Amino acid sequence: MTRVKSLFKRFRRRIEMAATGEDPTPFFSIETVLMVLSVVYGGLVCLRARLYEKGVLPSQTLPCRVVSIGNLIAGGTGKTPMTILVARMIRDMGYQVVVLSRGYRGRMEKTGGVVSDGRTIFKGPEDAGDEPYLMARILSGIPVVVGQGRYEAGMMAVKRFQPDVIVLDDAFQHLRLKRDLNLVLLDSRSPFGNGHLLPRGLQREPLSALRRAHAVVYTRSEPVLTPPIHHRALRHQPIFYTIHHPIIRKTDQEAGGSVVDTLDISVLKGKRAVAFAGLADNAQFFDSLEQAGCMLVRTFSFADHHRYGCTDLDRIAATVIEKSADVLVTTLKDFVKIEYVKQWPVVLTVLDVTIKLTKDEDVFLNTLSDALARQPA
């Protein structure tokens, strides 16, 4: 069994390398097989989009305004913090807002359900999914609803909360539901991946799909980076730039690990740390700690949406002692799945990320306002 697992991990790593690599490869290789699959996949995706465009496949309309946050590349581009930012902006405009997410890998993904009514959280991450539960923890006064069928879950939200606006998390490819504003996120570091569709690359759709976007938001647009390349599909859409801003949250072990204080990330400078994460891009998390001056003595990298078991947690705790670490650091997304652990060898510190517009915030607000002022789609 151990040998099978080892072979599976090696094969998965090989697939991941092929999906992110840009170098030319020999004809007889796994990349060639993946390229053939990508061509088939791309044809099906284009056909599906065309059928929705022509009305052969019907799109449904909710009796409220709908704003979608999505991306073109599989993986983490900052959809969750962007959804939080947009939901708060719309709420501050005076609208009643509900956030609607698929609830990926949560028990309620297929059945749908209410995660939070904006005051009380009814479901944990196992039921709600990691990101919806995280948003419910952060979004005070804004209900969070999940469901794979966005129309059905949206109607549930309408009947329960009578929202003016529903913000869809990760829904650019969900063509069954019409929306008034399509915001597409692209990572400035690699906006189009290696240029290939899944599974040869990370693109969910061809770049021509960007024509459906009403606006594009480049994330992680730090000044030191070369300005991102704009594709010809981006014709007249407004383009915005954001940065990821890390926030340190300290936990109170005596209160059962609850998040209590917000601290500047500089508190980690010079600290010997063990860090662990289960994200789509763990390297970005570890890099942010090192950029803050944190000394990483050991890192644990888990798959996205990883469910932590006792073996994982015991191994992490033992490493903290073995390495004489000053702090143990994880992400807020991971913390909410292990907050039941009340005692660690050292203080558990939680890294959260907010997203900030680098400029043109007034233009972004006007883009939102204009979309919401129109009649529902």
Rosetta blueprint (number, residue, H / E / L):
1 M L
2 T H
3 R H
4 V H
5 K H
6 S H
7 L H
8 F H
9 K H
10 R H
11 F H
12 R H
13 R H
14 R H
15 I H
16 E H
17 M H
18 A H
19 A H
20 T H
21 G L
22 E L
23 D L
24 P L
25 T L
26 P L
27 F L
28 F L
29 S L
30 I H
31 E H
32 T H
33 V H
34 L H
35 M H
36 V H
37 L H
38 S H
39 V H
40 V H
41 Y H
42 G H
43 G H
44 L H
45 V H
46 C H
47 L H
48 R H
49 A H
50 R H
51 L H
52 Y H
53 E H
54 K L
55 G L
56 V L
57 L L
58 P L
59 S L
60 Q E
61 T L
62 L L
63 P L
64 C L
65 R E
66 V E
67 V E
68 S E
69 I E
70 G E
71 N E
72 L L
73 I E
74 A L
75 G L
76 G L
77 T L
78 G L
79 K H
80 T H
81 P H
82 M H
83 T H
84 I H
85 L H
86 V H
87 A H
88 R H
89 M H
90 I H
91 R H
92 D H
93 M L
94 G L
95 Y L
96 Q L
97 V E
98 V E
99 V E
100 L E
101 S E
102 R L
103 G L
104 Y L
105 R L
106 G L
107 R L
108 M L
109 E L
110 K L
111 T L
112 G L
113 G E
114 V E
115 V E
116 S E
117 D L
118 G L
119 R L
120 T L
121 I E
122 F L
123 K L
124 G L
125 P H
126 E H
127 D H
128 A H
129 G L
130 D H
131 E H
132 P H
133 Y H
134 L H
135 M H
136 A H
137 R H
138 I H
139 L L
140 S L
141 G L
142 I L
143 P L
144 V E
145 V E
146 V E
147 G L
148 Q L
149 G L
150 R H
151 Y H
152 E H
153 A H
154 G H
155 M H
156 M H
157 A H
158 V H
159 K H
160 R H
161 F H
162 Q L
163 P L
164 D L
165 V E
166 I E
167 V E
168 L E
169 D E
170 D L
171 A L
172 F L
173 Q L
174 H L
175 L L
176 R L
177 L E
178 K L
179 R L
180 D L
181 L E
182 N E
183 L E
184 V E
185 L E
186 L E
187 D E
188 S L
189 R L
190 S L
191 P L
192 F L
193 G L
194 N L
195 G L
196 H L
197 L E
198 L L
199 P L
200 R L
201 G L
202 L L
203 Q E
204 R L
205 E L
206 P L
207 L H
208 S H
209 A H
210 L H
211 R H
212 R H
213 A L
214 H L
215 A E
216 V E
217 V E
218 Y E
219 T E
220 R L
221 S L
222 E L
223 P L
224 V L
225 L L
226 T L
227 P L
228 P L
229 I L
230 H L
231 H L
232 R L
233 A L
234 L L
235 R L
236 H L
237 Q L
238 P L
239 I E
240 F E
241 Y E
242 T E
243 I E
244 H E
245 H E
246 P E
247 I E
248 I E
249 R E
250 K E
251 T E
252 D E
253 Q H
254 E H
255 A H
256 G L
257 G L
258 S E
259 V E
260 V E
261 D E
262 T E
263 L E
264 D L
265 I H
266 S H
267 V H
268 L H
269 K L
270 G L
271 K L
272 R E
273 A E
274 V E
275 A E
276 F E
277 A E
278 G L
279 L L
280 A L
281 D L
282 N H
283 A H
284 Q H
285 F H
286 F H
287 D H
288 S H
289 L H
290 E H
291 Q H
292 A L
293 G L
294 C L
295 M E
296 L E
297 V E
298 R E
299 T E
300 F E
301 S E
302 F L
303 A L
304 D L
305 H L
306 H L
307 R L
308 Y L
309 G L
310 C H
311 T H
312 D H
313 L H
314 D H
315 R H
316 I H
317 A H
318 A H
319 T H
320 V H
321 I H
322 E H
323 K L
324 S L
325 A L
326 D L
327 V E
328 L E
329 V E
330 T E
331 T E
332 L H
333 K H
334 D H
335 F H
336 V H
337 K H
338 I H
339 E L
340 Y L
341 V L
342 K L
343 Q L
344 W L
345 P L
346 V L
347 V L
348 L E
349 T E
350 V E
351 L E
352 D E
353 V E
354 T E
355 I E
356 K E
357 L E
358 T L
359 K L
360 D L
361 E H
362 D H
363 V H
364 F H
365 L H
366 N H
367 T H
368 L H
369 S H
370 D H
371 A H
372 L H
373 A H
374 R L
375 Q L
376 P L
377 A L
